[in-house]
Each structure stands twice: as C-alpha cells, then as structure tokens.
Amino acid sequence: MDKLTTDVCVVGGGMAGLAAAVTASRQGARVVLVQDRPVLGGNVSSEVRIHITGADPRQVREAHAAEVQQRLQGGAEGAADFE
C-alpha cells in the first residue's frame, strides 16, 4: 500500500466535506478527501436527492465537484501532488 502525506484529511464527500476540502486546498494545504460512495455530494447527490433549503443542490454540487476535479488534475493553485 502506498503511503500518502497530507496536511488535511477530510472524511466524507458530502456538502460539508467538499467545502472543507476545497477551503483547505485554497489555503495551500495538501488535502486527501476520503469518500465511500461513487458520487460526491452526500444527501444532495444523485443517489439520495435530499435538497438543502435555499440552495439549488445541482449548482452547488457541480461547482464544488468541478473545482475538486480541477485541483486533482493539477489545474488550480494548491492542487494535490500525487506523484
């Protein structure tokens, strides 16, 4: 098993987990996001579909997912380095 060195480990890819991971990454931390489901978003994901009052869950989830994906691909400042 490979060993990862990280500054922050976020467990859970729900809305709070995504927000924590993105915020830490924006601050320059190396972040590991641990998720046990095939999609991000927790209760507002396409699996569960419980909406957050006052927010369009698709827009929030898609914005966070797009930023997470961009950071994983190394296209954003503070992106994780997996090499």
N, CA, C and O atoms as a Maestro MAE file, in Angstrom:
{
 s_m_m2io_version
 :::
 2.0.0
}

f_m_ct {
 s_m_title
 :::
 protein
 m_atom[332] {
  # First column is atom index #
  i_m_mmod_type
  r_m_x_coord
  r_m_y_coord
  r_m_z_coord
  i_m_residue_number
  s_m_chain_name
  s_m_pdb_residue_name
  s_m_pdb_atom_name
  i_m_atomic_number
  :::
  1 25 0.842 -1.170 0.000 1 A "MET " " N  " 7
  2 3 0.000 0.000 0.000 1 A "MET " " CA " 6
  3 2 0.892 1.238 0.000 1 A "MET " " C  " 6
  4 15 1.872 1.308 0.742 1 A "MET " " O  " 8
  5 25 0.544 2.210 -0.836 2 A "ASP " " N  " 7
  6 3 1.281 3.459 -0.884 2 A "ASP " " CA " 6
  7 2 0.943 4.325 0.315 2 A "ASP " " C  " 6
  8 15 -0.177 4.293 0.826 2 A "ASP " " O  " 8
  9 25 1.915 5.090 0.754 3 A "LYS " " N  " 7
  10 3 1.718 5.993 1.881 3 A "LYS " " CA " 6
  11 2 1.509 7.405 1.350 3 A "LYS " " C  " 6
  12 15 2.275 7.876 0.509 3 A "LYS " " O  " 8
  13 25 0.473 8.080 1.840 4 A "LEU " " N  " 7
  14 3 0.203 9.463 1.457 4 A "LEU " " CA " 6
  15 2 0.594 10.391 2.594 4 A "LEU " " C  " 6
  16 15 0.346 10.097 3.763 4 A "LEU " " O  " 8
  17 25 1.197 11.497 2.245 5 A "THR " " N  " 7
  18 3 1.489 12.535 3.223 5 A "THR " " CA " 6
  19 2 0.579 13.705 2.910 5 A "THR " " C  " 6
  20 15 0.540 14.190 1.779 5 A "THR " " O  " 8
  21 25 -0.156 14.158 3.922 6 A "THR " " N  " 7
  22 3 -1.140 15.208 3.703 6 A "THR " " CA " 6
  23 2 -1.163 16.171 4.877 6 A "THR " " C  " 6
  24 15 -0.718 15.840 5.976 6 A "THR " " O  " 8
  25 25 -1.682 17.355 4.635 7 A "ASP " " N  " 7
  26 3 -1.880 18.321 5.709 7 A "ASP " " CA " 6
  27 2 -3.254 18.146 6.342 7 A "ASP " " C  " 6
  28 15 -3.419 18.301 7.552 7 A "ASP " " O  " 8
  29 25 -4.237 17.820 5.506 8 A "VAL " " N  " 7
  30 3 -5.627 17.702 5.956 8 A "VAL " " CA " 6
  31 2 -6.243 16.456 5.348 8 A "VAL " " C  " 6
  32 15 -6.106 16.206 4.151 8 A "VAL " " O  " 8
  33 25 -6.924 15.673 6.178 9 A "CYS " " N  " 7
  34 3 -7.689 14.522 5.697 9 A "CYS " " CA " 6
  35 2 -9.163 14.787 6.008 9 A "CYS " " C  " 6
  36 15 -9.549 14.901 7.171 9 A "CYS " " O  " 8
  37 25 -9.970 14.883 4.973 10 A "VAL " " N  " 7
  38 3 -11.404 15.107 5.132 10 A "VAL " " CA " 6
  39 2 -12.102 13.779 4.873 10 A "VAL " " C  " 6
  40 15 -11.922 13.177 3.814 10 A "VAL " " O  " 8
  41 25 -12.888 13.325 5.825 11 A "VAL " " N  " 7
  42 3 -13.601 12.061 5.691 11 A "VAL " " CA " 6
  43 2 -15.060 12.369 5.401 11 A "VAL " " C  " 6
  44 15 -15.772 12.901 6.252 11 A "VAL " " O  " 8
  45 25 -15.498 12.034 4.202 12 A "GLY " " N  " 7
  46 3 -16.877 12.263 3.786 12 A "GLY " " CA " 6
  47 2 -16.956 13.293 2.687 12 A "GLY " " C  " 6
  48 15 -16.479 14.418 2.839 12 A "GLY " " O  " 8
  49 25 -17.561 12.907 1.575 13 A "GLY " " N  " 7
  50 3 -17.676 13.780 0.415 13 A "GLY " " CA " 6
  51 2 -19.027 14.442 0.299 13 A "GLY " " C  " 6
  52 15 -19.485 14.740 -0.804 13 A "GLY " " O  " 8
  53 25 -19.677 14.677 1.442 14 A "GLY " " N  " 7
  54 3 -20.930 15.430 1.434 14 A "GLY " " CA " 6
  55 2 -20.652 16.915 1.283 14 A "GLY " " C  " 6
  56 15 -19.519 17.316 1.018 14 A "GLY " " O  " 8
  57 25 -21.676 17.724 1.449 15 A "MET " " N  " 7
  58 3 -21.514 19.157 1.251 15 A "MET " " CA " 6
  59 2 -20.472 19.746 2.206 15 A "MET " " C  " 6
  60 15 -19.638 20.547 1.784 15 A "MET " " O  " 8
  61 25 -20.506 19.364 3.474 16 A "ALA " " N  " 7
  62 3 -19.539 19.889 4.440 16 A "ALA " " CA " 6
  63 2 -18.128 19.404 4.123 16 A "ALA " " C  " 6
  64 15 -17.168 20.169 4.213 16 A "ALA " " O  " 8
  65 25 -18.006 18.129 3.751 17 A "GLY " " N  " 7
  66 3 -16.699 17.581 3.399 17 A "GLY " " CA " 6
  67 2 -16.114 18.249 2.172 17 A "GLY " " C  " 6
  68 15 -14.926 18.572 2.143 17 A "GLY " " O  " 8
  69 25 -16.941 18.459 1.153 18 A "LEU " " N  " 7
  70 3 -16.474 19.147 -0.048 18 A "LEU " " CA " 6
  71 2 -16.027 20.560 0.280 18 A "LEU " " C  " 6
  72 15 -14.972 21.004 -0.174 18 A "LEU " " O  " 8
  73 25 -16.829 21.269 1.070 19 A "ALA " " N  " 7
  74 3 -16.484 22.642 1.439 19 A "ALA " " CA " 6
  75 2 -15.169 22.674 2.223 19 A "ALA " " C  " 6
  76 15 -14.324 23.537 1.983 19 A "ALA " " O  " 8
  77 25 -14.998 21.741 3.152 20 A "ALA " " N  " 7
  78 3 -13.767 21.690 3.941 20 A "ALA " " CA " 6
  79 2 -12.560 21.389 3.062 20 A "ALA " " C  " 6
  80 15 -11.512 22.019 3.206 20 A "ALA " " O  " 8
  81 25 -12.702 20.433 2.155 21 A "ALA " " N  " 7
  82 3 -11.591 20.056 1.278 21 A "ALA " " CA " 6
  83 2 -11.206 21.194 0.342 21 A "ALA " " C  " 6
  84 15 -10.022 21.484 0.169 21 A "ALA " " O  " 8
  85 25 -12.196 21.838 -0.261 22 A "VAL " " N  " 7
  86 3 -11.925 22.945 -1.180 22 A "VAL " " CA " 6
  87 2 -11.297 24.118 -0.426 22 A "VAL " " C  " 6
  88 15 -10.338 24.720 -0.908 22 A "VAL " " O  " 8
  89 25 -11.827 24.445 0.746 23 A "THR " " N  " 7
  90 3 -11.296 25.566 1.534 23 A "THR " " CA " 6
  91 2 -9.852 25.314 1.941 23 A "THR " " C  " 6
  92 15 -9.007 26.200 1.812 23 A "THR " " O  " 8
  93 25 -9.563 24.116 2.429 24 A "ALA " " N  " 7
  94 3 -8.193 23.790 2.827 24 A "ALA " " CA " 6
  95 2 -7.248 23.846 1.631 24 A "ALA " " C  " 6
  96 15 -6.129 24.346 1.737 24 A "ALA " " O  " 8
  97 25 -7.706 23.330 0.494 25 A "SER " " N  " 7
  98 3 -6.889 23.357 -0.709 25 A "SER " " CA " 6
  99 2 -6.633 24.786 -1.178 25 A "SER " " C  " 6
  100 15 -5.527 25.107 -1.611 25 A "SER " " O  " 8
  101 25 -7.637 25.635 -1.096 26 A "ARG " " N  " 7
  102 3 -7.468 27.045 -1.471 26 A "ARG " " CA " 6
  103 2 -6.431 27.741 -0.603 26 A "ARG " " C  " 6
  104 15 -5.787 28.695 -1.040 26 A "ARG " " O  " 8
  105 25 -6.271 27.262 0.632 27 A "GLN " " N  " 7
  106 3 -5.296 27.847 1.551 27 A "GLN " " CA " 6
  107 2 -3.902 27.232 1.375 27 A "GLN " " C  " 6
  108 15 -2.970 27.578 2.101 27 A "GLN " " O  " 8
  109 25 -3.770 26.327 0.412 28 A "GLY " " N  " 7
  110 3 -2.467 25.745 0.114 28 A "GLY " " CA " 6
  111 2 -2.175 24.422 0.789 28 A "GLY " " C  " 6
  112 15 -1.075 23.889 0.643 28 A "GLY " " O  " 8
  113 25 -3.129 23.880 1.523 29 A "ALA " " N  " 7
  114 3 -2.911 22.600 2.193 29 A "ALA " " CA " 6
  115 2 -2.996 21.453 1.194 29 A "ALA " " C  " 6
  116 15 -3.731 21.522 0.209 29 A "ALA " " O  " 8
  117 25 -2.238 20.409 1.462 30 A "ARG " " N  " 7
  118 3 -2.375 19.178 0.679 30 A "ARG " " CA " 6
  119 2 -3.493 18.385 1.325 30 A "ARG " " C  " 6
  120 15 -3.434 18.065 2.513 30 A "ARG " " O  " 8
  121 25 -4.517 18.068 0.537 31 A "VAL " " N  " 7
  122 3 -5.768 17.515 1.073 31 A "VAL " " CA " 6
  123 2 -6.029 16.130 0.512 31 A "VAL " " C  " 6
  124 15 -5.837 15.879 -0.678 31 A "VAL " " O  " 8
  125 25 -6.471 15.233 1.387 32 A "VAL " " N  " 7
  126 3 -6.989 13.934 0.969 32 A "VAL " " CA " 6
  127 2 -8.466 13.921 1.337 32 A "VAL " " C  " 6
  128 15 -8.829 14.160 2.489 32 A "VAL " " O  " 8
  129 25 -9.315 13.642 0.351 33 A "LEU " " N  " 7
  130 3 -10.757 13.530 0.573 33 A "LEU " " CA " 6
  131 2 -11.129 12.060 0.476 33 A "LEU " " C  " 6
  132 15 -10.966 11.439 -0.574 33 A "LEU " " O  " 8
  133 25 -11.631 11.500 1.578 34 A "VAL " " N  " 7
  134 3 -11.980 10.083 1.652 34 A "VAL " " CA " 6
  135 2 -13.495 9.960 1.520 34 A "VAL " " C  " 6
  136 15 -14.240 10.571 2.286 34 A "VAL " " O  " 8
  137 25 -13.943 9.178 0.558 35 A "GLN " " N  " 7
  138 3 -15.375 9.042 0.277 35 A "GLN " " CA " 6
  139 2 -15.680 7.578 0.012 35 A "GLN " " C  " 6
  140 15 -14.939 6.921 -0.718 35 A "GLN " " O  " 8
  141 25 -16.751 7.057 0.585 36 A "ASP " " N  " 7
  142 3 -17.096 5.646 0.406 36 A "ASP " " CA " 6
  143 2 -18.208 5.411 -0.607 36 A "ASP " " C  " 6
  144 15 -18.655 4.277 -0.780 36 A "ASP " " O  " 8
  145 25 -18.651 6.447 -1.266 37 A "ARG " " N  " 7
  146 3 -19.711 6.330 -2.269 37 A "ARG " " CA " 6
  147 2 -19.146 6.661 -3.648 37 A "ARG " " C  " 6
  148 15 -18.093 7.293 -3.736 37 A "ARG " " O  " 8
  149 25 -19.816 6.253 -4.725 38 A "PRO " " N  " 7
  150 3 -19.293 6.522 -6.066 38 A "PRO " " CA " 6
  151 2 -19.519 7.958 -6.547 38 A "PRO " " C  " 6
  152 15 -19.009 8.341 -7.600 38 A "PRO " " O  " 8
  153 25 -20.268 8.747 -5.796 39 A "VAL " " N  " 7
  154 3 -20.514 10.145 -6.178 39 A "VAL " " CA " 6
  155 2 -20.272 11.058 -4.984 39 A "VAL " " C  " 6
  156 15 -20.368 10.638 -3.831 39 A "VAL " " O  " 8
  157 25 -19.958 12.312 -5.280 40 A "LEU " " N  " 7
  158 3 -19.799 13.314 -4.229 40 A "LEU " " CA " 6
  159 2 -21.127 14.015 -3.988 40 A "LEU " " C  " 6
  160 15 -22.000 14.008 -4.856 40 A "LEU " " O  " 8
  161 25 -21.284 14.613 -2.827 41 A "GLY " " N  " 7
  162 3 -22.477 15.413 -2.557 41 A "GLY " " CA " 6
  163 2 -23.300 14.958 -1.379 41 A "GLY " " C  " 6
  164 15 -24.183 15.691 -0.935 41 A "GLY " " O  " 8
  165 25 -23.045 13.775 -0.856 42 A "GLY " " N  " 7
  166 3 -23.804 13.298 0.293 42 A "GLY " " CA " 6
  167 2 -25.292 13.224 0.008 42 A "GLY " " C  " 6
  168 15 -25.709 12.642 -0.993 42 A "GLY " " O  " 8
  169 25 -26.093 13.812 0.887 43 A "ASN " " N  " 7
  170 3 -27.549 13.753 0.726 43 A "ASN " " CA " 6
  171 2 -28.060 14.497 -0.496 43 A "ASN " " C  " 6
  172 15 -29.160 14.209 -0.969 43 A "ASN " " O  " 8
  173 25 -27.295 15.446 -1.018 44 A "VAL " " N  " 7
  174 3 -27.748 16.163 -2.213 44 A "VAL " " CA " 6
  175 2 -27.209 15.527 -3.494 44 A "VAL " " C  " 6
  176 15 -27.341 16.099 -4.576 44 A "VAL " " O  " 8
  177 25 -26.605 14.348 -3.374 45 A "SER " " N  " 7
  178 3 -26.088 13.662 -4.555 45 A "SER " " CA " 6
  179 2 -27.226 13.068 -5.378 45 A "SER " " C  " 6
  180 15 -28.382 13.050 -4.957 45 A "SER " " O  " 8
  181 25 -26.869 12.587 -6.549 46 A "SER " " N  " 7
  182 3 -27.868 11.950 -7.412 46 A "SER " " CA " 6
  183 2 -28.377 10.648 -6.806 46 A "SER " " C  " 6
  184 15 -29.415 10.138 -7.230 46 A "SER " " O  " 8
  185 25 -27.665 10.100 -5.822 47 A "GLU " " N  " 7
  186 3 -28.110 8.869 -5.156 47 A "GLU " " CA " 6
  187 2 -29.263 9.134 -4.183 47 A "GLU " " C  " 6
  188 15 -30.241 8.387 -4.162 47 A "GLU " " O  " 8
  189 25 -29.149 10.197 -3.378 48 A "VAL " " N  " 7
  190 3 -30.086 10.407 -2.277 48 A "VAL " " CA " 6
  191 2 -31.143 11.455 -2.612 48 A "VAL " " C  " 6
  192 15 -32.328 11.238 -2.361 48 A "VAL " " O  " 8
  193 25 -30.729 12.586 -3.175 49 A "ARG " " N  " 7
  194 3 -31.631 13.645 -3.660 49 A "ARG " " CA " 6
  195 2 -32.442 14.346 -2.573 49 A "ARG " " C  " 6
  196 15 -33.629 14.607 -2.764 49 A "ARG " " O  " 8
  197 25 -31.822 14.650 -1.447 50 A "ILE " " N  " 7
  198 3 -32.462 15.483 -0.439 50 A "ILE " " CA " 6
  199 2 -31.859 16.872 -0.585 50 A "ILE " " C  " 6
  200 15 -30.644 17.035 -0.472 50 A "ILE " " O  " 8
  201 25 -32.683 17.859 -0.831 51 A "HIS " " N  " 7
  202 3 -32.184 19.185 -1.154 51 A "HIS " " CA " 6
  203 2 -31.912 20.021 0.078 51 A "HIS " " C  " 6
  204 15 -32.594 19.899 1.096 51 A "HIS " " O  " 8
  205 25 -30.894 20.880 -0.031 52 A "ILE " " N  " 7
  206 3 -30.587 21.855 1.009 52 A "ILE " " CA " 6
  207 2 -31.520 23.041 0.799 52 A "ILE " " C  " 6
  208 15 -31.601 23.576 -0.307 52 A "ILE " " O  " 8
  209 25 -32.208 23.446 1.825 53 A "THR " " N  " 7
  210 3 -33.132 24.573 1.722 53 A "THR " " CA " 6
  211 2 -32.368 25.837 1.345 53 A "THR " " C  " 6
  212 15 -31.360 26.177 1.964 53 A "THR " " O  " 8
  213 25 -32.857 26.517 0.337 54 A "GLY " " N  " 7
  214 3 -32.258 27.782 -0.065 54 A "GLY " " CA " 6
  215 2 -31.142 27.663 -1.078 54 A "GLY " " C  " 6
  216 15 -30.616 28.686 -1.516 54 A "GLY " " O  " 8
  217 25 -30.763 26.482 -1.461 55 A "ALA " " N  " 7
  218 3 -29.699 26.302 -2.442 55 A "ALA " " CA " 6
  219 2 -30.151 25.315 -3.495 55 A "ALA " " C  " 6
  220 15 -30.825 24.331 -3.192 55 A "ALA " " O  " 8
  221 25 -29.779 25.581 -4.719 56 A "ASP " " N  " 7
  222 3 -30.031 24.615 -5.786 56 A "ASP " " CA " 6
  223 2 -28.918 23.575 -5.690 56 A "ASP " " C  " 6
  224 15 -27.778 23.870 -6.046 56 A "ASP " " O  " 8
  225 25 -29.219 22.380 -5.222 57 A "PRO " " N  " 7
  226 3 -28.168 21.394 -4.960 57 A "PRO " " CA " 6
  227 2 -27.349 21.037 -6.190 57 A "PRO " " C  " 6
  228 15 -26.165 20.721 -6.072 57 A "PRO " " O  " 8
  229 25 -27.956 21.081 -7.359 58 A "ARG " " N  " 7
  230 3 -27.195 20.747 -8.569 58 A "ARG " " CA " 6
  231 2 -26.095 21.769 -8.812 58 A "ARG " " C  " 6
  232 15 -24.968 21.403 -9.146 58 A "ARG " " O  " 8
  233 25 -26.416 23.051 -8.644 59 A "GLN " " N  " 7
  234 3 -25.415 24.092 -8.879 59 A "GLN " " CA " 6
  235 2 -24.302 24.031 -7.841 59 A "GLN " " C  " 6
  236 15 -23.126 24.131 -8.189 59 A "GLN " " O  " 8
  237 25 -24.657 23.869 -6.579 60 A "VAL " " N  " 7
  238 3 -23.647 23.799 -5.512 60 A "VAL " " CA " 6
  239 2 -22.763 22.591 -5.715 60 A "VAL " " C  " 6
  240 15 -21.537 22.704 -5.686 60 A "VAL " " O  " 8
  241 25 -23.368 21.436 -5.919 61 A "ARG " " N  " 7
  242 3 -22.613 20.190 -6.086 61 A "ARG " " CA " 6
  243 2 -21.726 20.261 -7.327 61 A "ARG " " C  " 6
  244 15 -20.558 19.875 -7.273 61 A "ARG " " O  " 8
  245 25 -22.264 20.748 -8.437 62 A "GLU " " N  " 7
  246 3 -21.487 20.814 -9.671 62 A "GLU " " CA " 6
  247 2 -20.325 21.785 -9.561 62 A "GLU " " C  " 6
  248 15 -19.249 21.526 -10.101 62 A "GLU " " O  " 8
  249 25 -20.526 22.902 -8.868 63 A "ALA " " N  " 7
  250 3 -19.441 23.869 -8.693 63 A "ALA " " CA " 6
  251 2 -18.321 23.272 -7.856 63 A "ALA " " C  " 6
  252 15 -17.149 23.394 -8.211 63 A "ALA " " O  " 8
  253 25 -18.669 22.628 -6.750 64 A "HIS " " N  " 7
  254 3 -17.646 22.016 -5.898 64 A "HIS " " CA " 6
  255 2 -16.977 20.853 -6.616 64 A "HIS " " C  " 6
  256 15 -15.754 20.725 -6.574 64 A "HIS " " O  " 8
  257 25 -17.747 20.019 -7.263 65 A "ALA " " N  " 7
  258 3 -17.177 18.861 -7.955 65 A "ALA " " CA " 6
  259 2 -16.225 19.310 -9.057 65 A "ALA " " C  " 6
  260 15 -15.172 18.702 -9.252 65 A "ALA " " O  " 8
  261 25 -16.587 20.374 -9.783 66 A "ALA " " N  " 7
  262 3 -15.725 20.881 -10.845 66 A "ALA " " CA " 6
  263 2 -14.406 21.393 -10.276 66 A "ALA " " C  " 6
  264 15 -13.345 21.158 -10.854 66 A "ALA " " O  " 8
  265 25 -14.468 22.090 -9.148 67 A "GLU " " N  " 7
  266 3 -13.234 22.599 -8.542 67 A "GLU " " CA " 6
  267 2 -12.378 21.461 -8.005 67 A "GLU " " C  " 6
  268 15 -11.158 21.478 -8.165 67 A "GLU " " O  " 8
  269 25 -13.001 20.474 -7.371 68 A "VAL " " N  " 7
  270 3 -12.248 19.321 -6.874 68 A "VAL " " CA " 6
  271 2 -11.561 18.616 -8.037 68 A "VAL " " C  " 6
  272 15 -10.382 18.275 -7.949 68 A "VAL " " O  " 8
  273 25 -12.289 18.399 -9.118 69 A "GLN " " N  " 7
  274 3 -11.705 17.726 -10.282 69 A "GLN " " CA " 6
  275 2 -10.549 18.541 -10.860 69 A "GLN " " C  " 6
  276 15 -9.508 17.980 -11.201 69 A "GLN " " O  " 8
  277 25 -10.721 19.849 -10.971 70 A "GLN " " N  " 7
  278 3 -9.665 20.708 -11.496 70 A "GLN " " CA " 6
  279 2 -8.421 20.632 -10.615 70 A "GLN " " C  " 6
  280 15 -7.302 20.559 -11.122 70 A "GLN " " O  " 8
  281 25 -8.617 20.649 -9.294 71 A "ARG " " N  " 7
  282 3 -7.478 20.566 -8.378 71 A "ARG " " CA " 6
  283 2 -6.793 19.204 -8.467 71 A "ARG " " C  " 6
  284 15 -5.566 19.129 -8.402 71 A "ARG " " O  " 8
  285 25 -7.561 18.137 -8.613 72 A "LEU " " N  " 7
  286 3 -6.966 16.803 -8.742 72 A "LEU " " CA " 6
  287 2 -6.135 16.688 -10.010 72 A "LEU " " C  " 6
  288 15 -5.146 15.956 -10.048 72 A "LEU " " O  " 8
  289 25 -6.538 17.413 -11.045 73 A "GLN " " N  " 7
  290 3 -5.816 17.370 -12.310 73 A "GLN " " CA " 6
  291 2 -4.660 18.360 -12.335 73 A "GLN " " C  " 6
  292 15 -3.952 18.471 -13.336 73 A "GLN " " O  " 8
  293 25 -4.468 19.085 -11.224 74 A "GLY " " N  " 7
  294 3 -3.332 19.997 -11.134 74 A "GLY " " CA " 6
  295 2 -3.567 21.337 -11.789 74 A "GLY " " C  " 6
  296 15 -2.613 22.070 -12.049 74 A "GLY " " O  " 8
  297 25 -4.827 21.677 -12.065 75 A "GLY " " N  " 7
  298 3 -5.110 22.919 -12.762 75 A "GLY " " CA " 6
  299 2 -5.447 24.088 -11.868 75 A "GLY " " C  " 6
  300 15 -5.857 25.137 -12.364 75 A "GLY " " O  " 8
  301 25 -5.288 23.941 -10.570 76 A "ALA " " N  " 7
  302 3 -5.607 25.044 -9.663 76 A "ALA " " CA " 6
  303 2 -4.506 25.185 -8.639 76 A "ALA " " C  " 6
  304 15 -3.855 24.207 -8.273 76 A "ALA " " O  " 8
  305 25 -4.302 26.395 -8.181 77 A "GLU " " N  " 7
  306 3 -3.317 26.636 -7.150 77 A "GLU " " CA " 6
  307 2 -3.656 25.823 -5.904 77 A "GLU " " C  " 6
  308 15 -4.812 25.781 -5.484 77 A "GLU " " O  " 8
  309 25 -2.677 25.194 -5.328 78 A "GLY " " N  " 7
  310 3 -2.922 24.383 -4.140 78 A "GLY " " CA " 6
  311 2 -3.350 22.961 -4.471 78 A "GLY " " C  " 6
  312 15 -3.740 22.205 -3.582 78 A "GLY " " O  " 8
  313 25 -3.279 22.591 -5.756 79 A "ALA " " N  " 7
  314 3 -3.703 21.255 -6.165 79 A "ALA " " CA " 6
  315 2 -2.794 20.197 -5.553 79 A "ALA " " C  " 6
  316 15 -1.608 20.428 -5.318 79 A "ALA " " O  " 8
  317 25 -3.370 19.057 -5.306 80 A "ALA " " N  " 7
  318 3 -2.614 17.948 -4.710 80 A "ALA " " CA " 6
  319 2 -1.592 17.412 -5.696 80 A "ALA " " C  " 6
  320 15 -1.829 17.394 -6.904 80 A "ALA " " O  " 8
  321 25 -0.483 16.987 -5.185 81 A "ASP " " N  " 7
  322 3 0.560 16.360 -5.987 81 A "ASP " " CA " 6
  323 2 0.612 14.887 -5.606 81 A "ASP " " C  " 6
  324 15 1.062 14.543 -4.513 81 A "ASP " " O  " 8
  325 25 0.159 14.022 -6.492 82 A "PHE " " N  " 7
  326 3 0.041 12.603 -6.190 82 A "PHE " " CA " 6
  327 2 1.242 11.784 -6.630 82 A "PHE " " C  " 6
  328 15 1.196 10.556 -6.559 82 A "PHE " " O  " 8
  329 25 2.311 12.415 -7.080 83 A "GLU " " N  " 7
  330 3 3.471 11.662 -7.527 83 A "GLU " " CA " 6
  331 2 4.390 11.329 -6.392 83 A "GLU " " C  " 6
  332 15 5.423 10.692 -6.600 83 A "GLU " " O  " 8
  :::
 }
 m_bond[331] {
  # First column is bond index #
  i_m_from
  i_m_to
  i_m_order
  :::
  1 1 2 1
  2 2 3 1
  3 3 4 2
  4 3 5 1
  5 5 6 1
  6 6 7 1
  7 7 8 2
  8 7 9 1
  9 9 10 1
  10 10 11 1
  11 11 12 2
  12 11 13 1
  13 13 14 1
  14 14 15 1
  15 15 16 2
  16 15 17 1
  17 17 18 1
  18 18 19 1
  19 19 20 2
  20 19 21 1
  21 21 22 1
  22 22 23 1
  23 23 24 2
  24 23 25 1
  25 25 26 1
  26 26 27 1
  27 27 28 2
  28 27 29 1
  29 29 30 1
  30 30 31 1
  31 31 32 2
  32 31 33 1
  33 33 34 1
  34 34 35 1
  35 35 36 2
  36 35 37 1
  37 37 38 1
  38 38 39 1
  39 39 40 2
  40 39 41 1
  41 41 42 1
  42 42 43 1
  43 43 44 2
  44 43 45 1
  45 45 46 1
  46 46 47 1
  47 47 48 2
  48 47 49 1
  49 49 50 1
  50 50 51 1
  51 51 52 2
  52 51 53 1
  53 53 54 1
  54 54 55 1
  55 55 56 2
  56 55 57 1
  57 57 58 1
  58 58 59 1
  59 59 60 2
  60 59 61 1
  61 61 62 1
  62 62 63 1
  63 63 64 2
  64 63 65 1
  65 65 66 1
  66 66 67 1
  67 67 68 2
  68 67 69 1
  69 69 70 1
  70 70 71 1
  71 71 72 2
  72 71 73 1
  73 73 74 1
  74 74 75 1
  75 75 76 2
  76 75 77 1
  77 77 78 1
  78 78 79 1
  79 79 80 2
  80 79 81 1
  81 81 82 1
  82 82 83 1
  83 83 84 2
  84 83 85 1
  85 85 86 1
  86 86 87 1
  87 87 88 2
  88 87 89 1
  89 89 90 1
  90 90 91 1
  91 91 92 2
  92 91 93 1
  93 93 94 1
  94 94 95 1
  95 95 96 2
  96 95 97 1
  97 97 98 1
  98 98 99 1
  99 99 100 2
  100 99 101 1
  101 101 102 1
  102 102 103 1
  103 103 104 2
  104 103 105 1
  105 105 106 1
  106 106 107 1
  107 107 108 2
  108 107 109 1
  109 109 110 1
  110 110 111 1
  111 111 112 2
  112 111 113 1
  113 113 114 1
  114 114 115 1
  115 115 116 2
  116 115 117 1
  117 117 118 1
  118 118 119 1
  119 119 120 2
  120 119 121 1
  121 121 122 1
  122 122 123 1
  123 123 124 2
  124 123 125 1
  125 125 126 1
  126 126 127 1
  127 127 128 2
  128 127 129 1
  129 129 130 1
  130 130 131 1
  131 131 132 2
  132 131 133 1
  133 133 134 1
  134 134 135 1
  135 135 136 2
  136 135 137 1
  137 137 138 1
  138 138 139 1
  139 139 140 2
  140 139 141 1
  141 141 142 1
  142 142 143 1
  143 143 144 2
  144 143 145 1
  145 145 146 1
  146 146 147 1
  147 147 148 2
  148 147 149 1
  149 149 150 1
  150 150 151 1
  151 151 152 2
  152 151 153 1
  153 153 154 1
  154 154 155 1
  155 155 156 2
  156 155 157 1
  157 157 158 1
  158 158 159 1
  159 159 160 2
  160 159 161 1
  161 161 162 1
  162 162 163 1
  163 163 164 2
  164 163 165 1
  165 165 166 1
  166 166 167 1
  167 167 168 2
  168 167 169 1
  169 169 170 1
  170 170 171 1
  171 171 172 2
  172 171 173 1
  173 173 174 1
  174 174 175 1
  175 175 176 2
  176 175 177 1
  177 177 178 1
  178 178 179 1
  179 179 180 2
  180 179 181 1
  181 181 182 1
  182 182 183 1
  183 183 184 2
  184 183 185 1
  185 185 186 1
  186 186 187 1
  187 187 188 2
  188 187 189 1
  189 189 190 1
  190 190 191 1
  191 191 192 2
  192 191 193 1
  193 193 194 1
  194 194 195 1
  195 195 196 2
  196 195 197 1
  197 197 198 1
  198 198 199 1
  199 199 200 2
  200 199 201 1
  201 201 202 1
  202 202 203 1
  203 203 204 2
  204 203 205 1
  205 205 206 1
  206 206 207 1
  207 207 208 2
  208 207 209 1
  209 209 210 1
  210 210 211 1
  211 211 212 2
  212 211 213 1
  213 213 214 1
  214 214 215 1
  215 215 216 2
  216 215 217 1
  217 217 218 1
  218 218 219 1
  219 219 220 2
  220 219 221 1
  221 221 222 1
  222 222 223 1
  223 223 224 2
  224 223 225 1
  225 225 226 1
  226 226 227 1
  227 227 228 2
  228 227 229 1
  229 229 230 1
  230 230 231 1
  231 231 232 2
  232 231 233 1
  233 233 234 1
  234 234 235 1
  235 235 236 2
  236 235 237 1
  237 237 238 1
  238 238 239 1
  239 239 240 2
  240 239 241 1
  241 241 242 1
  242 242 243 1
  243 243 244 2
  244 243 245 1
  245 245 246 1
  246 246 247 1
  247 247 248 2
  248 247 249 1
  249 249 250 1
  250 250 251 1
  251 251 252 2
  252 251 253 1
  253 253 254 1
  254 254 255 1
  255 255 256 2
  256 255 257 1
  257 257 258 1
  258 258 259 1
  259 259 260 2
  260 259 261 1
  261 261 262 1
  262 262 263 1
  263 263 264 2
  264 263 265 1
  265 265 266 1
  266 266 267 1
  267 267 268 2
  268 267 269 1
  269 269 270 1
  270 270 271 1
  271 271 272 2
  272 271 273 1
  273 273 274 1
  274 274 275 1
  275 275 276 2
  276 275 277 1
  277 277 278 1
  278 278 279 1
  279 279 280 2
  280 279 281 1
  281 281 282 1
  282 282 283 1
  283 283 284 2
  284 283 285 1
  285 285 286 1
  286 286 287 1
  287 287 288 2
  288 287 289 1
  289 289 290 1
  290 290 291 1
  291 291 292 2
  292 291 293 1
  293 293 294 1
  294 294 295 1
  295 295 296 2
  296 295 297 1
  297 297 298 1
  298 298 299 1
  299 299 300 2
  300 299 301 1
  301 301 302 1
  302 302 303 1
  303 303 304 2
  304 303 305 1
  305 305 306 1
  306 306 307 1
  307 307 308 2
  308 307 309 1
  309 309 310 1
  310 310 311 1
  311 311 312 2
  312 311 313 1
  313 313 314 1
  314 314 315 1
  315 315 316 2
  316 315 317 1
  317 317 318 1
  318 318 319 1
  319 319 320 2
  320 319 321 1
  321 321 322 1
  322 322 323 1
  323 323 324 2
  324 323 325 1
  325 325 326 1
  326 326 327 1
  327 327 328 2
  328 327 329 1
  329 329 330 1
  330 330 331 1
  331 331 332 2
  :::
 }
}
